[in-house]
């Protein structure tokens, strides 16, 4: 479990980070929902990069699934449970991590709570989803 403390000015740091993602191209292991979005947001708010040990260890969906299995996890939610305390999505605050279940080999995707919506990555840039479309959240700091 990570021991995270948000910077005093975490909110402008988070939104400055998020604005830089608008034209980013999706790339497994470098620019995906975990390594770029979630880890980048956590690093912006706390200075800690949780993706360091995993970055560049997978290059497509199949190798991401294999890495999760090697780490003893079924889904991306399980990976996040090993790092951050879990809570109900209705209690999530800005900057927390949301898990959105989907029918894919990773069990879903991850996003960053930005109020009543969740910031998510698309093939190019970002999009948003309603907060209540997510199944659970993970507390950052």
DANOR-V429245 format. One record per backbone hydrogen bond with DSSP energy under -0.5 kcal/mol. CO is the residue of the C=O (numbers start at 1). NH is the residue of the N-H. Records with the same first field share a line. If there is no record, write none. Layout:
# DANOR-V429245
CO->NH  NH
This chain:
# DANOR-V429245
2->4
7->10
9->13
10->14
11->15
12->16
13->17
14->18
15->19
16->20
17->20
18->21
19->22
21->24
24->125
27->30  31
29->56
31->27
32->36  37
33->38
34->39
36->40
37->41
38->42
39->43
40->44
41->45
42->46  47  48
43->47
45->7
48->50
49->52
51->54  55
54->57
60->64
61->65
62->66
63->67
64->68
65->69
66->70
67->71
68->73
69->72
75->79
76->80
77->81
78->82
80->83  84
83->2
85->139
87->137
88->91
89->92
93->96
96->113
97->138
98->100  111
99->101  135  136
100->109
102->104
104->107
106->76
107->102
109->100
111->98
112->119
113->95
116->131
117->114
118->129
119->112
120->127
123->26
125->122
127->120
129->118
130->133
131->134
136->99
137->87
138->97
139->141
